[in-house]
Amino acid sequence: MTDRVLVLGDPRLRVVCKPIQDVADPDFRRENARLKAALDVFRAERGLGRGIAAPQIGIPGASSPSTWVRARIPPSTP
């Protein structure tokens, strides 16, 4: 069974992600696998979906199936 993708309006989507401390952590890897599975099911059911964020399945972390870890991009300078 996979996690359900939360829909717009769900207050859990407003949760600020906690930073990932160690991408080798087994918990992080399990959460990443959950995200990939949820996205695969969503794509199969709806025929769309390019990415997913942890809060979309109720995980208060910052991970994704492509293993992007909340990149911090500095603002550009004029």
Residue frames relative to the residue before (quaternion, step in Angstrom):
aa qw qx qy qz dx dy dz
M 1.0000 0.0000 0.0000 0.0000 0.00 0.00 0.00
T 0.2332 -0.7780 0.5686 0.1309 3.54 -0.97 0.83
D 0.6169 -0.5401 0.4313 0.3763 3.51 -1.34 0.33
R 0.4391 -0.6641 0.5389 0.2753 3.53 -1.16 0.62
V 0.4104 -0.6847 0.5447 0.2572 3.55 -1.03 0.81
L 0.4048 -0.7186 0.5177 0.2274 3.56 -0.78 1.08
V 0.3342 -0.7592 0.5285 0.1806 3.57 -1.05 0.76
L 0.7063 -0.4599 0.3415 0.4159 3.51 -1.29 0.46
G 0.7285 0.3800 -0.3125 0.4766 3.53 -0.90 0.99
D 0.5605 0.5840 -0.3957 0.4339 3.58 1.22 -0.37
P 0.4645 -0.7186 0.4373 0.2767 3.63 -0.67 1.05
R 0.5736 0.5972 -0.3877 0.4050 3.61 1.15 -0.43
L 0.5894 0.5760 -0.3707 0.4282 3.58 1.21 -0.35
R 0.6434 0.5179 -0.3190 0.4647 3.59 1.24 -0.22
V 0.4407 0.6938 -0.4568 0.3403 3.58 1.28 0.01
V 0.3653 -0.7084 0.5590 0.2286 3.57 -0.91 0.92
C 0.4599 -0.7087 0.4681 0.2589 3.55 -0.79 1.03
K 0.3971 -0.6735 0.5631 0.2677 3.52 -1.12 0.69
P 0.5282 -0.6360 0.4445 0.3448 3.61 -1.02 0.64
I 0.4291 -0.6690 0.5448 0.2674 3.54 -1.16 0.69
Q 0.3069 -0.7789 0.5247 0.1544 3.55 -0.78 1.04
D 0.8140 0.0257 0.0505 0.5780 3.57 0.98 -0.85
V 0.3118 -0.7833 0.5092 0.1728 3.59 -0.43 1.20
A 0.6223 0.5215 -0.3470 0.4694 3.60 1.24 -0.18
D 0.4362 0.7098 -0.4490 0.3229 3.60 1.29 -0.15
P 0.5085 -0.6694 0.4460 0.3072 3.62 -0.82 0.93
D 0.6180 0.5386 -0.3526 0.4513 3.62 1.04 -0.66
F 0.6323 0.5235 -0.3216 0.4718 3.57 0.99 -0.85
R 0.6761 0.4992 -0.2936 0.4555 3.58 0.89 -0.91
R 0.6311 0.5187 -0.3263 0.4755 3.60 1.07 -0.73
E 0.6538 0.5053 -0.3089 0.4709 3.57 0.97 -0.87
N 0.6260 0.5369 -0.3270 0.4614 3.55 1.03 -0.77
A 0.6454 0.5107 -0.3130 0.4739 3.58 1.01 -0.82
R 0.6224 0.5316 -0.3329 0.4682 3.61 1.05 -0.76
L 0.6470 0.5223 -0.3162 0.4568 3.58 0.97 -0.86
K 0.6623 0.5027 -0.3118 0.4599 3.56 0.88 -0.92
A 0.6567 0.5102 -0.3140 0.4581 3.59 0.92 -0.89
A 0.6557 0.5110 -0.3105 0.4610 3.59 0.93 -0.88
L 0.6610 0.4944 -0.3067 0.4739 3.58 0.96 -0.84
D 0.6305 0.5353 -0.3360 0.4506 3.61 0.96 -0.79
V 0.6658 0.4850 -0.2998 0.4812 3.59 0.94 -0.89
F 0.6359 0.5335 -0.3251 0.4531 3.58 0.93 -0.89
R 0.6600 0.5011 -0.3054 0.4690 3.59 0.93 -0.90
A 0.6613 0.5126 -0.3098 0.4516 3.58 0.93 -0.90
E 0.6999 0.4754 -0.2653 0.4624 3.59 0.98 -0.85
R 0.8226 0.2769 -0.1001 0.4865 3.57 0.90 -0.93
G 0.4236 -0.7326 0.4490 0.2870 3.57 1.21 -0.25
L 0.7414 0.2967 -0.2209 0.5599 3.57 1.20 0.40
G 0.4560 0.6653 -0.5208 0.2796 3.52 -1.34 0.22
R 0.1136 -0.8266 0.5507 0.0249 3.55 -0.51 1.20
G 0.8071 -0.0257 0.0521 0.5875 3.55 1.10 -0.59
I 0.1595 -0.7681 0.6144 0.0845 3.51 -1.32 0.23
A 0.2575 -0.7511 0.5889 0.1504 3.55 -1.14 0.67
A 0.6840 -0.5285 0.3271 0.3818 3.54 -1.13 0.69
P 0.6741 0.4978 -0.3305 0.4343 3.67 0.79 -0.84
Q 0.5775 0.6106 -0.3802 0.3861 3.61 1.14 -0.47
I 0.7493 0.2570 -0.2102 0.5730 3.60 1.22 -0.22
G 0.6619 -0.5720 0.2867 0.3905 3.55 1.20 0.56
I 0.5083 0.6049 -0.4456 0.4209 3.60 1.21 0.40
P 0.2783 -0.7891 0.5210 0.1687 3.62 -0.60 1.06
G 0.5111 0.6222 -0.4324 0.4058 3.57 0.93 0.92
A 0.4346 -0.6897 0.5139 0.2671 3.53 -1.25 0.10
S 0.3854 0.6955 -0.5221 0.3086 3.54 -0.04 1.28
S 0.0889 -0.7911 0.6024 0.0579 3.55 -1.24 0.27
P 0.6747 -0.4990 0.3374 0.4266 3.59 -1.19 0.31
S 0.7002 0.4194 -0.2832 0.5037 3.58 1.10 -0.52
T 0.4400 -0.7445 0.3978 0.3064 3.54 1.37 0.25
W 0.2429 0.7017 -0.6075 0.2820 3.50 0.78 1.10
V 0.1429 -0.8034 0.5745 0.0635 3.54 -0.81 0.92
R 0.7213 -0.4955 0.2666 0.4040 3.52 0.04 1.39
A 0.0706 -0.8347 0.5461 -0.0020 3.50 0.52 1.20
R 0.2290 -0.7489 0.6062 0.1390 3.54 -1.02 0.81
I 0.0789 -0.8051 0.5878 -0.0059 3.51 -0.46 1.25
P 0.3750 -0.7430 0.5016 0.2360 3.57 -0.57 1.12
P 0.5624 -0.5941 0.4389 0.3717 3.58 -1.09 0.63
S 0.5110 -0.6352 0.4731 0.3339 3.54 -1.10 0.65
T 0.3586 -0.7121 0.5604 0.2244 3.53 -1.19 0.55
P 0.5428 -0.6382 0.4285 0.3383 3.59 -1.02 0.73
